[in-house]
Structures are given as C-alpha cells and as structure tokens.
Amino acid sequence: MKRFTTSLSLIFALSVTLNAQFFNPEASEQMKRTLRKNNHVEKTMNGQIVKRLFKGTSKALYGFVFKSDEENFYHVSLREWEGREIMPYLTTNEPLELTVTGDPKLLEEVMHLTPEYLTLENKLDMRLKGLAHFESVKSSGGQFIRNKSAGRFDMTREPDRFHENIAIVSKKKVPGNAWSYALENEDTIIVSYDDDDLLKGKKKLTYFTSASPLSRGNYLKAPHTYNFLGKAPHAPGTGFSHWMMAGRSASLLEKETIAVMGSHLDKRGLLNGFKLAKGTLYFNAKNGEHILNATRGKDSFEAYVKKTDENTMILYAIKNGEETVFYDNNDLPFTTRNHYNSEQVSFTGDVTEVHPLKEAQSVKLKSFIVNDSIYISVNQVVALNIQKMIKEGKKVSITGYMRKEVPGEVNEKGYAIMALSKIVVNGKTFNQIINDITQVL
C-alpha cells in the first residue's frame, strides 16, 4: 500500500511540473484583460500608421501597427466587418490622430508576446508597447468614428454568383495544408488537402461563390479568393450553421437531370423539396413558390446540385433553356419580426401529431401538431420538461405568436404556425422565453 501511495505522489508531482511548464499565467491574464471590457479606458494619441494588418485566405484587414509621436508602437485591432469603411482613413506614414480603448495595463505593456506579435516585432524591428482597440481616427482623409450602435446583422447572405464550366489555369500548394486553384475568370479557390480529391481530374469547374454577412464589410487584399466548401451537411437541418456561414466560399456543383416523383414537406407542412425515384432534392422552403414556377409543366428538368450523400441533394440552380438559370438562395431560413402577428393568442386543443428529434439524447421533442391544424415548436428547455407528457390525444392549452403567410413559401398542409410562449399540460404551466422571435421557427 505504501509503494502504491508513493507512486501516486510521484505521478501527481510530475503532472504538476508538466502543467507548470505549459501553463502561461501571463498569457491567461492578458486574455482576461482583453475580453473584460468593463474597466477599459480611452486614450488619444498623435502619430502615424506604419503597417496595416491582414489575415485569412482573402487577406482581410483586421488591424494595424501605430507609432505614436513618443516613438511607442501599439497593436491596434478593429472589427473586420467595418474594414471597408475604415480603410480609406488608414493612411500609412502620414500624421493622424488616433483614439483607442483598452485595458489600462495592456495599453502600457504587452504581458505576453504571441508568435504573431513576435513576428511583427522582428519584421518592423521594434518593440510593441501596448494592445489597443480602434475607436476613431482623424487623418487627411477625414474622420471615422466606430459605430457603437450597429445593432443586429442582416443575416441574409449576399446573392450567390453562379459560374459554369470555368477552366482551371494552374494549381499550387499554399500554407495551411491546402491547394490554390487559379481559374480563367481570375477567381482563386483554396482547397484543403482533405477535399482536394473532389477536384482531381477536373479541367473545368461549375460552382457558386457567396459571402456571409459577417464578411460583407471586410476590406480584402484578395477579393476574388474563396474557400472551397467540399463537404456538405450530411442531412438537411444539420450542420448548416457552420457550412452556410462560412465567410467567403465556393461550392462545387454537379449537373443532374431531375424527375420529380412528389412533394417533400418539412414538419410545418411547407414545401422544401422534391421526392425523387431515389432520395430527395432539398431547397429552402422560402423559395418554394419560385421553384414550382420554374419547374411547372415539366416531366424533368436540369439542375445544379450539391450531393450530401447517395440519397440527398441540395438544389442550387435550375437550368431553363440555354441561357437562364434560376437560383435557389440556399441560405439559412432566417425570418423577420414582421412575419409574426404582434398580439399573442391562446387556445385549447388536443395533440394530434408529435415530432421527435432524430439522434437526440436527453432532448427528444422538437415540435407537435394540435387539432390537426396548428404547428407548435418548442425549445430544448421546455422540451425537457414536457416531452414525457406530450402524446397524441393529450389536451393542452397554448399561448403564443401566430406566424403570417410568408411570400414565397408553399404551405401544402395549410397548418397555422405558432411560436410558443406558454403551455399548460397536466395542470402545470411552462413558459418558453422568446428573446428573438426571428430565430424561433
């Protein structure tokens, strides 16, 4: 027993030593001070910008190095989505007035030099004095003040651009375990080693390029460079957030002849795809009417799709004759506040259909239908509390916001769609907090 205790002591001592070697308290403290904004102070300095800083495959502006009249150097970061607005004011090697904010200690001393900071110091042959966040600048180009009340982003993507049969001009290795494909239309597509097999043997590419809202305002050194999205979500509704919100992306498409066997509806009863002889072709429900108009009266049509597996395809475009392509904006189904009636309504009815979550663990309930006519969605917190009670035939009392008919959607089942705010079941009341009704359904 004594020998076992001694061994444990040695293991514990060794682990403490190893942790001490790899744990950097200064780096941890610097991160805390950077993120903790409640004690940040404002500072105004005169000097000049000596280097603008860019990152990513498209080289997005994210900051600059500022040299004050006192010969001190500051690493100044800015919000990338304001880069396009700020860039005209960031003249280098010219006198300007700069206002920044930051932690009082970090404005005077860089506690931990990251590899990025060390590289900057070596390249510019200087020592960083402090770390700051951009607030405003006054230069020969005028004055720019950071917008502190920007509000929510418009979460729609910029319109997708369709490129058909674009020849590959050259291919070369680039940092980050990736290949760079230069195309004849002057686009450049960055492909990871893992995805490169999807492009092997191809001399021409058909693809979509698009930009997410988060990169819409970026100032880019390489505006025609895109990250290749090779691996699509495995199933509709899973993985879209990461996949579709990729900053500047290109999706490789395949041309398919589509013969429609029937409609595919989502749980709300909205048209969101077509059943095929083998599998399903999905599109965004908000484009249902548009897609129907483009395919009406045809036994089959040509489409450009992204295959996610053997039985699942996502629609990007429909070929109509030789020239016209109908685009399906394959965006996340963000809605707007005016899609809902502002007044809440209440009613009592019977549960007639239950929709469980697939592959769920503790949370198993996604939504349900009441009186064969009203679709009710529930969040995970409420679902955990009521999922054992929600069964077909169960009587419930519901309060919530009714969704209006939204232009572009095809509601084949005719369900009324409700954002739940309160439910009474088995005499117990459960409230569903709605912080943002645009994100409910």
C-alpha positions as CSV (number, residue, x, y, z in Angstrom):
1,M,0.0,0.0,0.0
2,K,2.9,2.4,0.9
3,R,4.5,1.7,-2.5
4,F,1.2,2.5,-4.3
5,T,0.8,5.7,-2.4
6,T,4.3,6.8,-3.2
7,S,3.7,6.1,-6.9
8,L,0.6,8.2,-6.8
9,S,2.6,11.0,-5.2
10,L,5.3,10.9,-7.9
11,I,2.6,10.9,-10.7
12,F,0.9,13.9,-9.1
13,A,4.2,15.8,-8.7
14,L,5.2,15.1,-12.3
15,S,1.8,16.2,-13.6
16,V,2.1,19.5,-11.6
17,T,5.5,20.1,-13.0
18,L,4.4,19.4,-16.6
19,N,1.3,21.7,-16.1
20,A,3.6,24.4,-14.8
21,Q,5.7,24.1,-17.8
22,F,2.9,24.5,-20.3
23,F,0.6,26.9,-18.4
24,N,1.5,30.6,-19.0
25,P,-0.2,32.8,-16.4
26,E,0.7,36.0,-18.3
27,A,-1.0,34.7,-21.4
28,S,-4.1,33.8,-19.4
29,E,-4.2,37.2,-17.6
30,Q,-3.7,39.0,-20.9
31,M,-6.7,37.2,-22.5
32,K,-8.9,38.0,-19.5
33,R,-7.9,41.7,-19.6
34,T,-8.6,41.8,-23.3
35,L,-12.0,40.3,-23.0
36,R,-13.1,42.1,-19.8
37,K,-14.3,45.4,-21.3
38,N,-15.9,47.0,-18.2
39,N,-12.7,48.6,-17.0
40,H,-11.2,49.6,-20.4
41,V,-10.1,53.2,-20.7
42,E,-9.9,55.6,-23.7
43,K,-6.7,57.1,-25.0
44,T,-6.0,59.6,-27.8
45,M,-2.6,59.8,-29.4
46,N,-0.9,61.6,-32.3
47,G,1.4,59.6,-34.7
48,Q,1.2,57.5,-37.8
49,I,0.2,54.1,-39.0
50,V,3.3,52.1,-40.0
51,K,1.7,48.8,-41.1
52,R,-1.8,47.6,-41.9
53,L,-2.5,44.0,-40.9
54,F,-4.4,41.4,-42.9
55,K,-5.3,37.7,-42.3
56,G,-7.1,34.8,-43.9
57,T,-7.0,33.5,-47.5
58,S,-8.6,36.6,-48.8
59,K,-6.3,38.8,-46.6
60,A,-9.0,40.7,-44.6
61,L,-8.0,43.9,-42.8
62,Y,-8.2,43.3,-39.0
63,G,-5.9,45.9,-37.6
64,F,-2.7,48.0,-37.9
65,V,0.5,49.0,-36.1
66,F,0.5,52.6,-34.8
67,K,3.7,54.5,-33.9
68,S,3.0,57.4,-31.6
69,D,4.9,60.7,-31.6
70,E,6.6,59.4,-28.4
71,E,8.1,56.6,-30.5
72,N,5.9,53.9,-28.9
73,F,4.3,51.1,-31.0
74,Y,0.8,49.8,-30.5
75,H,-1.0,46.8,-32.0
76,V,-4.5,48.1,-32.8
77,S,-7.3,45.7,-33.6
78,L,-10.6,46.6,-35.3
79,R,-13.8,44.9,-36.2
80,E,-13.2,43.2,-39.6
81,W,-16.8,43.9,-40.8
82,E,-16.0,47.6,-40.7
83,G,-12.8,47.2,-42.7
84,R,-14.2,48.5,-46.0
85,E,-15.5,51.7,-44.3
86,I,-12.3,52.3,-42.2
87,M,-9.7,51.6,-44.9
88,P,-9.9,55.0,-46.7
89,Y,-8.9,56.7,-43.4
90,L,-6.0,54.5,-42.6
91,T,-3.2,56.3,-44.5
92,T,0.3,55.0,-43.7
93,N,3.3,57.1,-42.7
94,E,1.2,60.3,-42.5
95,P,0.3,62.3,-39.4
96,L,-3.0,61.4,-37.8
97,E,-4.9,61.4,-34.5
98,L,-6.0,58.1,-33.2
99,T,-8.4,57.2,-30.3
100,V,-8.3,53.7,-28.9
101,T,-9.6,51.8,-25.9
102,G,-8.1,49.0,-23.9
103,D,-7.1,47.6,-20.6
104,P,-5.1,50.2,-18.6
105,K,-2.2,47.7,-18.1
106,L,-2.2,46.4,-21.7
107,L,-2.1,49.9,-23.1
108,E,1.2,50.3,-21.4
109,E,2.7,46.9,-21.6
110,V,2.2,43.7,-23.6
111,M,2.3,41.0,-21.0
112,H,2.6,38.0,-23.4
113,L,4.1,38.1,-26.8
114,T,2.3,35.7,-29.1
115,P,4.0,34.3,-32.2
116,E,2.0,36.9,-34.2
117,Y,3.4,39.8,-32.1
118,L,7.0,38.4,-32.2
119,T,6.8,38.2,-36.0
120,L,5.6,41.8,-36.2
121,E,8.4,42.9,-33.9
122,N,11.1,41.2,-36.0
123,K,9.7,42.4,-39.3
124,L,9.4,46.0,-38.2
125,D,12.4,46.0,-35.9
126,M,10.5,47.5,-33.0
127,R,9.1,46.6,-29.6
128,L,5.3,46.6,-29.0
129,K,4.3,49.0,-26.3
130,G,0.7,48.0,-25.9
131,L,-2.5,46.4,-27.2
132,A,-5.5,48.6,-28.2
133,H,-8.9,48.5,-29.8
134,F,-9.8,51.0,-32.5
135,E,-12.3,53.7,-31.7
136,S,-11.8,56.6,-34.1
137,V,-9.2,58.2,-36.4
138,K,-8.8,61.7,-37.8
139,S,-6.4,62.0,-40.8
140,S,-6.0,63.8,-44.1
141,G,-8.8,61.6,-45.5
142,G,-11.3,62.9,-42.8
143,Q,-12.6,61.4,-39.6
144,F,-14.1,58.0,-38.9
145,I,-15.8,57.0,-35.7
146,R,-16.6,53.4,-34.9
147,N,-20.3,52.7,-34.9
148,K,-21.1,51.7,-31.3
149,S,-24.8,51.0,-32.0
150,A,-24.6,48.9,-35.1
151,G,-27.4,46.6,-33.9
152,R,-28.1,43.1,-35.3
153,F,-26.6,42.0,-38.6
154,D,-28.9,41.4,-41.6
155,M,-28.3,37.7,-41.6
156,T,-29.1,37.1,-45.3
157,R,-26.1,36.3,-47.5
158,E,-25.1,38.3,-50.5
159,P,-26.7,37.0,-53.7
160,D,-24.9,33.8,-54.9
161,R,-22.9,34.1,-58.1
162,F,-23.1,31.2,-60.5
163,H,-20.0,30.2,-62.5
164,E,-20.4,27.5,-65.2
165,N,-17.5,25.5,-66.8
166,I,-14.7,27.7,-65.7
167,A,-11.3,26.4,-66.8
168,I,-8.5,25.7,-64.2
169,V,-5.4,27.6,-65.2
170,S,-2.9,26.5,-62.5
171,K,-2.6,24.7,-59.1
172,K,0.0,25.2,-56.4
173,K,0.5,24.5,-52.7
174,V,-0.2,27.2,-50.2
175,P,0.2,27.4,-46.4
176,G,-2.3,25.6,-44.2
177,N,-2.2,22.2,-45.9
178,A,-4.1,23.5,-48.9
179,W,-4.0,23.9,-52.6
180,S,-4.7,27.1,-54.5
181,Y,-6.6,26.7,-57.8
182,A,-6.3,29.7,-60.2
183,L,-9.2,29.9,-62.7
184,E,-9.5,31.6,-66.1
185,N,-12.1,34.1,-64.7
186,E,-9.4,35.3,-62.2
187,D,-11.1,33.6,-59.2
188,T,-8.8,31.7,-56.9
189,I,-10.2,28.8,-54.8
190,I,-8.4,27.5,-51.8
191,V,-8.9,23.7,-51.3
192,S,-7.9,21.8,-48.2
193,Y,-5.8,18.6,-48.7
194,D,-8.8,16.6,-47.4
195,D,-11.1,18.0,-50.1
196,D,-8.7,18.0,-52.9
197,D,-9.7,14.5,-54.1
198,L,-13.1,16.0,-55.1
199,L,-11.4,18.2,-57.7
200,K,-8.8,15.7,-59.1
201,G,-9.1,15.1,-62.8
202,K,-11.3,18.1,-63.4
203,K,-10.3,20.6,-66.0
204,K,-13.3,22.9,-65.5
205,L,-15.4,23.8,-62.5
206,T,-19.1,24.7,-62.1
207,Y,-19.6,26.4,-58.8
208,F,-21.3,29.1,-56.7
209,T,-19.5,31.8,-54.8
210,S,-21.0,33.8,-51.9
211,A,-20.2,35.8,-48.9
212,S,-21.7,35.6,-45.4
213,P,-23.0,38.7,-43.6
214,L,-20.0,38.6,-41.2
215,S,-17.6,39.2,-44.1
216,R,-19.7,41.6,-46.1
217,G,-17.9,44.7,-44.9
218,N,-14.4,43.3,-44.9
219,Y,-11.7,45.1,-46.8
220,L,-9.9,42.3,-48.8
221,K,-6.5,42.3,-50.4
222,A,-7.6,39.3,-52.5
223,P,-11.3,39.9,-53.2
224,H,-11.6,37.1,-55.7
225,T,-10.3,34.4,-53.3
226,Y,-12.8,31.8,-51.9
227,N,-12.6,28.9,-49.5
228,F,-13.8,25.7,-51.1
229,L,-16.8,24.0,-49.3
230,G,-16.3,20.4,-50.3
231,K,-18.2,18.6,-47.6
232,A,-21.8,19.5,-47.4
233,P,-24.0,18.7,-44.3
234,H,-25.0,15.0,-44.1
235,A,-28.7,15.8,-43.8
236,P,-30.9,18.8,-44.2
237,G,-31.1,20.9,-41.0
238,T,-27.8,19.6,-39.6
239,G,-24.5,21.4,-39.9
240,F,-26.0,24.3,-41.9
241,S,-24.9,26.9,-39.5
242,H,-21.2,26.3,-39.9
243,W,-21.4,25.4,-43.6
244,M,-23.5,28.2,-44.8
245,M,-22.0,30.9,-42.6
246,A,-18.5,30.3,-44.0
247,G,-17.1,33.7,-44.8
248,R,-16.3,33.7,-48.5
249,S,-17.0,30.4,-50.0
250,A,-17.2,28.4,-53.3
251,S,-19.4,25.3,-53.6
252,L,-18.7,22.8,-56.3
253,L,-21.9,21.7,-58.2
254,E,-22.9,18.7,-60.3
255,K,-25.4,18.8,-63.1
256,E,-28.3,16.4,-62.8
257,T,-31.5,15.6,-64.7
258,I,-34.3,15.7,-62.1
259,A,-37.6,13.7,-62.5
260,V,-40.0,14.7,-59.7
261,M,-42.0,11.9,-58.1
262,G,-43.8,14.1,-55.5
263,S,-43.5,16.9,-52.9
264,H,-41.4,16.8,-49.8
265,L,-42.7,18.8,-46.9
266,D,-41.0,19.9,-43.7
267,K,-42.7,19.4,-40.3
268,R,-44.5,22.7,-40.7
269,G,-46.2,21.5,-43.8
270,L,-44.1,23.8,-46.0
271,L,-42.7,22.6,-49.4
272,N,-39.0,22.2,-49.0
273,G,-38.0,19.7,-51.7
274,F,-39.0,17.1,-54.2
275,K,-39.2,13.3,-53.8
276,L,-37.1,11.5,-56.5
277,A,-37.1,7.9,-57.6
278,K,-34.1,7.5,-55.3
279,G,-33.8,10.1,-52.5
280,T,-34.7,13.7,-52.1
281,L,-33.8,17.0,-53.6
282,Y,-34.0,19.7,-51.0
283,F,-34.3,23.5,-51.2
284,N,-35.2,26.3,-48.9
285,A,-38.9,26.5,-48.0
286,K,-38.9,30.3,-48.5
287,N,-38.2,29.6,-52.3
288,G,-41.0,27.0,-52.7
289,E,-43.2,29.1,-55.0
290,H,-40.2,30.2,-57.1
291,I,-39.0,26.7,-57.6
292,L,-42.5,25.5,-58.5
293,N,-42.9,28.2,-61.1
294,A,-39.5,27.3,-62.6
295,T,-40.4,23.6,-62.9
296,R,-44.2,23.6,-63.6
297,G,-45.4,21.6,-66.6
298,K,-42.1,19.7,-67.0
299,D,-41.6,16.0,-66.6
300,S,-38.0,16.6,-65.8
301,F,-35.5,19.5,-65.6
302,E,-31.8,20.1,-65.4
303,A,-30.4,21.2,-62.1
304,Y,-27.1,22.1,-60.5
305,V,-26.9,20.4,-57.1
306,K,-24.7,19.6,-54.1
307,K,-24.7,15.9,-53.2
308,T,-24.5,15.3,-49.5
309,D,-24.9,11.5,-49.7
310,E,-26.3,8.8,-52.0
311,N,-29.9,9.8,-51.3
312,T,-29.7,13.5,-50.6
313,M,-29.1,16.5,-52.9
314,I,-29.4,20.3,-52.2
315,L,-30.6,22.5,-55.0
316,Y,-28.6,25.5,-56.1
317,A,-29.8,26.3,-59.6
318,I,-32.2,25.2,-62.3
319,K,-31.3,25.3,-66.0
320,N,-34.1,26.7,-68.1
321,G,-33.2,26.6,-71.8
322,E,-29.7,27.6,-72.9
323,E,-29.3,30.9,-71.1
324,T,-31.5,31.2,-68.0
325,V,-30.6,29.8,-64.6
326,F,-33.0,30.0,-61.7
327,Y,-31.1,30.3,-58.4
328,D,-32.2,28.9,-55.1
329,N,-30.7,31.1,-52.4
330,N,-29.6,28.2,-50.2
331,D,-29.4,30.4,-47.1
332,L,-30.4,29.6,-43.5
333,P,-34.2,30.1,-43.1
334,F,-33.9,33.4,-41.2
335,T,-37.2,35.2,-40.8
336,T,-38.1,38.7,-39.8
337,R,-40.1,40.1,-36.9
338,N,-42.9,41.2,-39.3
339,H,-43.6,37.6,-40.2
340,Y,-45.5,37.3,-36.9
341,N,-48.6,38.9,-35.6
342,S,-47.7,41.2,-32.8
343,E,-50.6,40.1,-30.5
344,Q,-50.4,36.8,-28.7
345,V,-53.4,34.4,-28.9
346,S,-54.5,31.5,-26.7
347,F,-56.4,28.3,-27.4
348,T,-57.0,24.8,-26.0
349,G,-56.9,21.6,-28.1
350,D,-55.6,18.0,-28.5
351,V,-52.2,16.9,-29.6
352,T,-52.6,15.0,-32.9
353,E,-49.0,14.5,-34.1
354,V,-45.6,14.5,-32.3
355,H,-42.3,15.2,-34.0
356,P,-39.3,13.7,-32.1
357,L,-35.7,14.9,-32.7
358,K,-33.6,12.3,-34.5
359,E,-30.4,11.1,-32.8
360,A,-31.3,13.1,-29.7
361,Q,-30.2,12.0,-26.2
362,S,-31.8,13.9,-23.3
363,V,-33.9,16.1,-25.5
364,K,-36.3,14.1,-27.7
365,L,-39.1,16.6,-28.6
366,K,-38.9,19.1,-31.4
367,S,-42.4,20.1,-32.2
368,F,-46.0,18.8,-32.4
369,I,-49.4,19.5,-34.1
370,V,-52.6,20.5,-32.2
371,N,-56.1,19.8,-33.6
372,D,-54.6,18.6,-36.9
373,S,-54.1,22.3,-37.8
374,I,-51.5,24.2,-35.7
375,Y,-47.8,23.6,-35.7
376,I,-46.1,24.3,-32.3
377,S,-42.3,24.4,-31.9
378,V,-40.6,24.0,-28.5
379,N,-37.1,24.9,-27.4
380,Q,-34.8,22.4,-25.6
381,V,-35.6,23.7,-22.1
382,V,-39.3,23.4,-22.4
383,A,-38.9,20.1,-24.3
384,L,-37.1,18.5,-21.4
385,N,-40.0,19.4,-19.1
386,I,-42.9,18.4,-21.2
387,Q,-41.7,15.6,-23.6
388,K,-42.9,12.8,-21.4
389,M,-46.4,14.4,-21.2
390,I,-46.8,15.3,-24.9
391,K,-48.5,12.4,-26.6
392,E,-51.2,12.0,-29.2
393,G,-54.6,12.8,-27.6
394,K,-53.2,14.9,-24.8
395,K,-55.1,18.1,-24.1
396,V,-53.0,21.3,-23.9
397,S,-53.6,25.0,-23.6
398,I,-51.3,27.1,-25.7
399,T,-50.4,30.8,-25.8
400,G,-48.1,32.3,-28.5
401,Y,-47.5,34.3,-31.6
402,M,-49.1,33.2,-34.9
403,R,-46.9,33.4,-38.0
404,K,-48.3,35.1,-41.0
405,E,-48.3,33.6,-44.5
406,V,-44.9,34.4,-45.9
407,P,-44.5,35.3,-49.6
408,G,-42.6,32.6,-51.5
409,E,-43.5,29.7,-49.2
410,V,-45.9,27.0,-50.3
411,N,-47.9,25.8,-47.3
412,E,-49.3,22.5,-48.7
413,K,-50.8,21.2,-45.5
414,G,-52.2,24.6,-44.5
415,Y,-51.0,24.4,-40.9
416,A,-51.1,27.6,-38.8
417,I,-47.6,28.0,-37.4
418,M,-47.1,29.3,-33.9
419,A,-44.2,30.5,-31.8
420,L,-45.0,29.1,-28.3
421,S,-44.7,31.4,-25.3
422,K,-46.7,29.4,-22.7
423,I,-48.1,25.9,-22.5
424,V,-50.3,24.3,-19.8
425,V,-50.3,20.5,-19.7
426,N,-51.4,18.2,-16.9
427,G,-52.3,21.3,-14.9
428,K,-48.7,22.6,-15.0
429,T,-47.6,25.8,-16.7
430,F,-44.4,26.1,-18.7
431,N,-43.1,29.3,-20.2
432,Q,-40.9,29.5,-23.3
433,I,-38.9,32.7,-23.2
434,I,-38.7,34.3,-26.7
435,N,-35.7,36.6,-26.8
436,D,-35.8,37.0,-30.6
437,I,-38.9,35.8,-32.4
438,T,-37.0,35.8,-35.8
439,Q,-35.0,32.8,-34.5
440,V,-37.9,30.7,-33.3
441,L,-39.1,28.9,-36.4
